[in-house]
Amino acid sequence: MKNKSFARKRMMFIQKEDYNFLTYNLIILLHTLKCVSPEKKFKDFRKVAYLIEFINSGGDITKYSRDELASIYSKAQLKKQLISHLLVVLRNHNFIDVSINSVNKSFDIWLNIEEIPADFFNKKLFKKEIENINLIKKQASHLSVLTVKTLVDRLFTSNNILTWEI
């Protein structure tokens, strides 16, 4: 009976919606982009929802098919709410700080680097993710300060993916 229960739990687990998965991706993203102070913040947290898939599956946007890009875009819409919940938890644990961005009607975020154990940023462990973030940076420069609309235009609209108002 225990094996059936364990198997069922594994089947219900969806990696892209796991808070641990989202947490380490967010922390690695903020660290790699050097978003570690109010002066160097990541503007508009909603961009994270679009970037997570590229961070883990490959940072070269040109290698994705239209169908894959459309799927990433659609899933990102659902992921925004998960990420907003995650921000509350991370802020309550003092891992990140948040400021209100009244212009974009969103939140800007940055890492409280002194609250994260130094060994967390093991470049060997997160080598793939860091490489993918750097690839994305090349294709969408100024990633931390872009508006979410500009990011969506660069990653999706320019690749003929139908998007809706953000």
MARMILO-443115 format. One line per field, with one value per residue (C-alpha): x, y negated, z negated; residue in three letters. Coordinates in Angstrom, 2 decimals, padded with zeros to 5 digits, m for minus. Layout:
# MARMILO-443115
X c(X; ...)
Y c(Y; ...)
Z c(Z; ...)
rest c(Ala; ...)
END
This chain:
# MARMILO-443115
X c(000.00; 002.85; 004.37; 001.09; 000.82; 004.42; 003.93; 000.76; 002.56; 005.35; 002.81; 001.12; 004.42; 004.93; 008.47; 007.70; 005.10; 007.21; 008.08; 011.61; 012.22; 010.90; 012.87; 016.27; 015.62; 014.60; 017.61; 020.05; 018.46; 018.72; 022.28; 023.46; 021.89; 023.46; 020.09; 021.26; 020.20; 017.40; 019.63; 020.16; 016.73; 014.91; 012.03; 008.64; 008.74; 006.25; 009.14; 010.41; 007.42; 008.55; 012.22; 011.98; 011.52; 014.43; 016.65; 016.13; 015.57; 017.99; 018.68; 018.88; 015.43; 016.14; 016.20; 012.55; 009.74; 006.66; 004.65; 007.19; 007.26; 003.46; 003.36; 005.95; 003.98; 000.70; 002.21; 003.85; 000.42; m000.46; 002.95; 002.68; 000.34; 002.64; 005.57; 003.64; 002.93; 006.58; 007.67; 005.63; 007.30; 010.82; 010.28; 008.95; 012.15; 014.20; 015.77; 014.53; 013.27; 010.37; 009.36; 006.15; 006.50; 003.52; 004.37; 004.10; 001.61; 003.90; 006.74; 010.46; 012.66; 016.26; 018.23; 019.33; 022.65; 023.83; 020.84; 021.67; 024.34; 027.46; 027.71; 024.28; 025.90; 027.95; 028.76; 029.20; 025.77; 023.97; 026.31; 023.58; 021.17; 023.84; 024.90; 021.27; 020.68; 023.75; 022.45; 019.09; 020.88; 022.56; 019.22; 017.28; 019.75; 018.99; 016.93; 016.58; 015.21; 013.09; 009.36; 007.43; 005.83; 009.22; 010.43; 007.32; 007.74; 011.40; 010.87; 007.42; 005.78; 008.90; 008.70; 005.09; 003.54; 000.09; 000.14; m002.52; m002.40; m000.16)
Y c(000.00; m002.37; m001.88; m002.84; m005.99; m006.94; m006.31; m008.41; m011.31; m011.13; m011.20; m014.27; m016.14; m018.64; m019.97; m023.32; m024.05; m022.95; m025.78; m024.41; m024.29; m027.84; m029.07; m027.88; m029.18; m032.59; m032.82; m031.74; m034.21; m037.14; m036.21; m035.76; m039.09; m040.70; m041.89; m042.23; m045.71; m048.24; m050.04; m046.86; m045.28; m042.96; m045.07; m043.39; m039.88; m038.63; m038.25; m035.32; m033.22; m033.49; m032.86; m029.72; m027.31; m028.82; m028.70; m024.95; m023.70; m025.86; m029.56; m029.80; m031.03; m030.45; m026.67; m026.51; m025.71; m027.93; m025.26; m025.10; m028.89; m029.06; m026.41; m028.27; m031.50; m029.86; m028.08; m031.32; m032.90; m030.24; m030.34; m034.05; m033.32; m030.61; m032.99; m035.76; m033.33; m032.32; m035.97; m036.33; m033.27; m034.31; m037.84; m036.54; m034.49; m037.56; m035.86; m038.61; m042.15; m043.59; m047.09; m048.22; m049.25; m051.57; m052.30; m048.63; m047.73; m044.97; m044.24; m044.69; m042.18; m041.68; m039.08; m039.50; m037.90; m037.87; m035.66; m032.94; m030.40; m031.02; m027.37; m027.63; m029.44; m026.40; m027.13; m023.43; m022.52; m025.27; m025.46; m024.69; m027.25; m029.97; m029.28; m029.45; m032.74; m034.19; m033.01; m034.64; m037.86; m037.93; m037.57; m039.93; m042.50; m044.51; m041.60; m042.92; m046.32; m045.40; m045.79; m042.55; m043.71; m044.28; m040.87; m039.17; m041.03; m039.95; m036.31; m035.54; m038.19; m038.54; m034.76; m034.99; m033.75; m035.16; m036.98; m038.86; m042.10; m042.01)
Z c(000.00; m000.84; 002.62; 004.33; 002.24; 002.99; 006.72; 006.73; 005.03; 007.60; 010.43; 008.95; 008.69; 011.49; 011.46; 013.08; 010.38; 007.42; 005.04; 004.45; 008.19; 008.64; 005.62; 006.77; 010.28; 008.96; 006.63; 009.35; 011.80; 009.38; 008.43; 012.03; 013.05; 009.94; 008.64; 005.05; 003.95; 004.42; 006.92; 008.95; 008.68; 011.05; 012.31; 012.57; 011.13; 013.78; 016.23; 014.14; 015.23; 018.86; 018.12; 015.95; 018.87; 020.83; 017.74; 017.41; 020.95; 022.87; 023.12; 026.90; 027.88; 031.58; 031.01; 029.90; 032.32; 032.56; 030.72; 027.90; 027.57; 027.56; 024.83; 022.74; 023.11; 022.06; 019.07; 017.93; 017.53; 014.96; 013.29; 012.39; 009.48; 008.12; 008.30; 006.53; 003.67; 003.64; 003.33; 000.15; m001.38; m000.33; m001.60; m004.93; m005.26; m004.30; m001.25; 001.07; 000.75; 002.67; 003.70; 005.34; 008.97; 009.42; 013.06; 014.09; 011.35; 010.18; 007.78; 008.22; 006.42; 005.36; 003.49; m000.13; 000.68; m002.94; m003.89; m001.34; m002.36; m000.25; 000.77; 002.39; 005.31; 006.32; 009.96; 010.71; 009.38; 011.29; 014.30; 016.85; 015.41; 015.25; 018.86; 019.98; 018.15; 019.86; 023.25; 022.58; 021.59; 025.00; 026.80; 024.53; 023.25; 020.12; 018.83; 015.29; 016.36; 019.40; 019.10; 019.21; 022.47; 024.11; 022.93; 024.31; 027.60; 027.90; 026.94; 028.31; 030.51; 032.66; 033.21; 034.43; 031.21; 030.57; 027.23; 025.35; 023.40; 020.36)
rest c(Met; Lys; Asn; Lys; Ser; Phe; Ala; Arg; Lys; Arg; Met; Met; Phe; Ile; Gln; Lys; Glu; Asp; Tyr; Asn; Phe; Leu; Thr; Tyr; Asn; Leu; Ile; Ile; Leu; Leu; His; Thr; Leu; Lys; Cys; Val; Ser; Pro; Glu; Lys; Lys; Phe; Lys; Asp; Phe; Arg; Lys; Val; Ala; Tyr; Leu; Ile; Glu; Phe; Ile; Asn; Ser; Gly; Gly; Asp; Ile; Thr; Lys; Tyr; Ser; Arg; Asp; Glu; Leu; Ala; Ser; Ile; Tyr; Ser; Lys; Ala; Gln; Leu; Lys; Lys; Gln; Leu; Ile; Ser; His; Leu; Leu; Val; Val; Leu; Arg; Asn; His; Asn; Phe; Ile; Asp; Val; Ser; Ile; Asn; Ser; Val; Asn; Lys; Ser; Phe; Asp; Ile; Trp; Leu; Asn; Ile; Glu; Glu; Ile; Pro; Ala; Asp; Phe; Phe; Asn; Lys; Lys; Leu; Phe; Lys; Lys; Glu; Ile; Glu; Asn; Ile; Asn; Leu; Ile; Lys; Lys; Gln; Ala; Ser; His; Leu; Ser; Val; Leu; Thr; Val; Lys; Thr; Leu; Val; Asp; Arg; Leu; Phe; Thr; Ser; Asn; Asn; Ile; Leu; Thr; Trp; Glu; Ile)
END
